[in-house]
Amino acid sequence: MDGLEDVSKYPYLFEELIKRQWTTEDLIKLAGGNLLRVFREVEAVRRERERERERERIARFNDCDDSRKLTKVWIILSYKHLK
């Protein structure tokens, strides 16, 4: 949409909506709904990156020889026990 290239233009959007008699309640819903959508997207990206890191750890673990695997398992279990 022309004039709304990025979030820096939001004040202009809200100014126009106020001119069009939008209620404060509706403006809050619009702003809050957008914020919640952004947070959901950020959380989805975080979860996907976490899954990618876990897949990478598993791949590195599977590339190790058996003695190194046992050492890594022991370190992981020891660390979890200390928490």
VEXDREN-2710 file (C-alpha; in Angstrom, 1 decimal):
% VEXDREN-2710
k/r/px/py/pz
1/MET/0.0/0.0/0.0
2/ASP/1.4/3.4/-1.0
3/GLY/2.5/5.3/2.1
4/LEU/2.7/2.3/4.4
5/GLU/6.0/0.8/3.3
6/ASP/7.1/-0.1/6.8
7/VAL/6.2/0.3/10.5
8/SER/7.7/3.8/10.6
9/LYS/4.6/4.9/8.8
10/TYR/2.1/3.6/11.4
11/PRO/1.6/7.0/13.1
12/TYR/0.3/8.3/9.7
13/LEU/-2.1/5.3/9.5
14/PHE/-3.4/6.0/13.0
15/GLU/-3.7/9.7/12.3
16/GLU/-5.9/8.9/9.3
17/LEU/-8.0/6.4/11.2
18/ILE/-8.6/9.0/13.9
19/LYS/-9.7/11.4/11.3
20/ARG/-12.2/8.7/10.1
21/GLN/-13.7/8.5/13.6
22/TRP/-12.2/5.2/14.7
23/THR/-12.7/4.7/18.4
24/THR/-9.9/4.5/20.8
25/GLU/-10.9/0.9/21.6
26/ASP/-10.7/-0.1/17.9
27/LEU/-7.3/1.6/17.5
28/ILE/-6.0/-0.3/20.5
29/LYS/-7.3/-3.5/19.0
30/LEU/-5.6/-2.8/15.8
31/ALA/-2.3/-2.0/17.4
32/GLY/-2.5/-4.8/19.9
33/GLY/-3.6/-7.4/17.3
34/ASN/-0.6/-6.5/15.1
35/LEU/1.8/-6.7/18.0
36/LEU/0.4/-10.1/19.0
37/ARG/0.8/-11.3/15.4
38/VAL/4.4/-10.2/15.3
39/PHE/5.1/-11.9/18.7
40/ARG/3.6/-15.1/17.3
41/GLU/5.8/-14.9/14.2
42/VAL/8.9/-14.2/16.3
43/GLU/8.1/-17.2/18.6
44/ALA/7.6/-19.5/15.6
45/VAL/11.1/-18.4/14.2
46/ARG/12.6/-19.0/17.6
47/ARG/11.2/-22.5/17.8
48/GLU/12.3/-23.4/14.3
49/ARG/15.8/-22.2/15.0
50/GLU/15.9/-24.2/18.2
51/ARG/14.8/-27.3/16.2
52/GLU/17.6/-26.6/13.6
53/ARG/20.2/-26.3/16.4
54/GLU/19.0/-29.6/17.8
55/ARG/19.2/-31.3/14.4
56/GLU/22.7/-30.0/14.0
57/ARG/23.7/-31.3/17.5
58/ILE/22.3/-34.7/16.6
59/ALA/24.1/-34.8/13.3
60/ARG/27.4/-33.9/15.0
61/PHE/26.8/-36.5/17.7
62/ASN/26.1/-39.1/15.0
63/ASP/29.3/-38.3/13.2
64/CYS/31.4/-39.0/16.4
65/ASP/33.0/-42.4/17.1
66/ASP/31.5/-44.5/19.9
67/SER/34.0/-43.5/22.6
68/ARG/33.3/-39.8/22.0
69/LYS/29.5/-40.5/22.0
70/LEU/29.9/-42.1/25.5
71/THR/31.9/-39.1/26.7
72/LYS/29.3/-36.7/25.4
73/VAL/26.4/-38.6/26.9
74/TRP/28.2/-38.7/30.3
75/ILE/28.8/-34.9/30.2
76/ILE/25.2/-34.2/29.3
77/LEU/23.8/-36.5/32.0
78/SER/26.3/-35.0/34.6
79/TYR/25.2/-31.5/33.6
80/LYS/21.5/-32.2/33.9
81/HIS/22.1/-33.8/37.3
82/LEU/23.8/-30.6/38.6
83/LYS/20.9/-28.4/37.7
END
